[in-house]
Every structure is written in C-alpha cells, then in structure tokens.
C-alpha cells in the first residue's frame, strides 16, 4: 500500500492476560470463572500444593457459583512428555470440561496449558512442540477458559504463551509456544507463597532474574528480517513495551529478592510475585536466549543431583537453578552486542554494586554475588556436571533454535561449549 519494500522488521507484538493481583485474590476465582458461563471445571495441581488444601478452597469458591469441579493432583514437578500425556489422558477420560484452573508453580500451569490444548483440539504433544523437535503445529482454534493461580514467584507462566517440558527419550527440555496457550486470566495471591521454603524461593526467583535480564538483552525486534504475519512467532525480540515490564521486574528484584529468601515477609513475597508476572509480560513476548537454551539440556541430562527443598524421589535440576548456572558467562558472551543494556540491567539489579574495572564484568559480578547470597549452586559443577559432560550438553542447547535466534550475538557450537566449560564454577 505504501509502495515501500520493507526488508527489516518494523512490527512487534505484545500480549498478556487480564490480571487480578493481591492478598486474598484466590478467594474470588468462583466469581471470575462464573463470567465464562462454565459448569464443569478441572483443577490442575501437584501433590504438594494439594496437601496444603489450596485446590480444595478453590473448588469451594467454584461451588458457591454452582460450578462443579474435580481436582487432578498428578502434576509432575518439572513436567515431562510422559507426565503431560498421562494428565491429558486422565482429562480426556473424564469427559468434557468447560474450563480449567491451574494451581501451583510453572509445572502445574504448563501442564494445564497442555491439557487445555489437547482436550480442545485433536492431536498429540509432538504435533505442537517447537521445531526441530516437534512439528510446531499451530492450535487450529480457541482454547477453553484457563485461570492460572501461581503458588511460586518464578516462572511467570500465568502470563505467557509457553508450555515447557522434558522429552525423556531425548534428554532435553523443549516446549510449545503459541499465543492461544496464554491463560484467560491470571489470579495472583501472594498469600499462597508464604509457606515456600528458602531453597524454592531462591531457585524460582532466579528464573525471574533470567527472564527479565535475558528479555532485556535480547535481540531488538527491528534487527530481524521482515516476516509475513502468519510467520511471526511469539518471541519477537526486545521491544519498547517488554522493556518497561523487565525494568520494573528488575527493580522489584533488587528491592525484595534477598529478603524473600531470608525472611519471607508478605511485602517481599508480594514484590517477587509482581516481579514474576512483570518479567513474564516481558520475556513472554520478547523472548529469552542463551541461559534458557543451556538450561534445557542441563535439566534434561541430570545425573544424581537432588536439590534441597524439592521432592527427593528422583534426580532433578529445578528450572530456576538450571537457567542461572550459565547466566554469568552467557552475559559475558553477549555483552559486546548491547553494552548499554547489560550495564543498565546490572544497575537496576543492584544499584549499590561496586563498579567493575572491566564493563563486561559488571552484570556477571552482580549475578554471582546474588546467587552466592541466596545459595544457588556454584555453576554446573554444583549440580554434578564436569568438563567431560560438555560435548554431550552442547547438542541439547543447539536444538533450542527458537531461543538462540533471540540472542543478540548468535552463538556457534564452539561458543556454547566455551560458555558451558567456563560455567563449571561461577566463583
């Protein structure tokens, strides 16, 4: 129409669900769900959250609005293709559902997204999983109402269009990414996080850190080639709107992260819940890059590591730990692509940090100081990996094409191997 041929991207997209935030907000889920005209709802949660009685309280609020519900508490912490398939099979076997409520951390919310997708439309997980692992098929139509109720301050999954899982046969994490997966409403009640132990608070909080910083330092949207509208992906690169949310998230992290781990006051918990949501509104549109790409094989190829504060029945690297372990080295690598953004992120994350003589060290030093203070393992060596494992980890990272495309400095296999090797220890 303009007569001008545009070769560079000039358009970015941004989306987020409606939000209800505040102490006691979870008591109003029945009212909120009644607005969608539903009669039968599946509540999706994990055994630990179920034992706290939170899902039953939500079922009671639904009943007050004449909405029947059932609780599925079989969510696997750090979900796998096997655990998600079992959850989907359960939901399908119980007949038709009008809507869903996800209660828990990212594991519960992501499992509910998969259930919603695969009970609303035909197909299997691998049909929708991102390329090159899956077929990356787009959901053919709308999904059913899904209210997401986070009980950890971390993933931001309540505001994103992503669903993350382990593919057991490949020993790698991947996901499904499409705007239709985004929850219909996020209900965020800081009171639900008051029983979190320090280890979970620390790990999930590092996920917020990496979401905010990776999104803020992601490749800028105008540097991508022009795309047709049907080819645009959810991760469109850093942009003016996502930047605002990430900046606010980093400010809240600086204010309350250490306190939420040490004392866990309601104010600090509230700030971290808000930071998680804000960072989700940032990275859920702009994207993440190397730390998250590395995290997928780090979690998927775990050997014997069993983190304190988490279920001990099987080895696992919590997502918030796995994304943080190579972050300092990853940001050393990407520094030259956007020095001012890396320095500004460091300033927002810790305004009182001493200025490093070498600018490229400022953000890594801020992150290392934070991780040491809150008890995050010292590099990938802290979760059981050695230099001899690096060649096996690299292919898992390189499979994350969707994430690596968002890095402002495109890494090679040798670059990733170097980042992993130098991340055996962070301090």
Secondary structure, DSSP 8 states (H G I E B T S, - for coil): --S----B---------EEEESTTGGGGHHHHHHTTT-SEEEEEEEHHHHHTTHHHHHHHHHHTTT-EEEEEEEE-SS-BHHHHHHHHHHHHHT---SEEEEEESHHHHHHHHHHHHHHHSSS-HHHHS-TTTS-----SS---EEEEEESSSS--GGG-SEEEEEETTTTEEEEEE-GGGS-SEEEE-GGGGTT--HHHHHHHHHHHHHHHHHHHTS-BGGGSB---GGG--S---B-HHHHHHHHHHHHHHHHHHHHHHHT--HHHHHHHHHHHHHHHHHHHHH---HHHHHHHHHHHT--S-B-TTS--SS-B--HHHHHHTTHHHHHHHHGGG-HHHHHHHHHHH-TTS---SSGGGHHHHHHHHHHHHHT--SSGGGGT--GGGHHHHHHHHHT-HHHHTT-SS---HHHHHHHHHTTS---
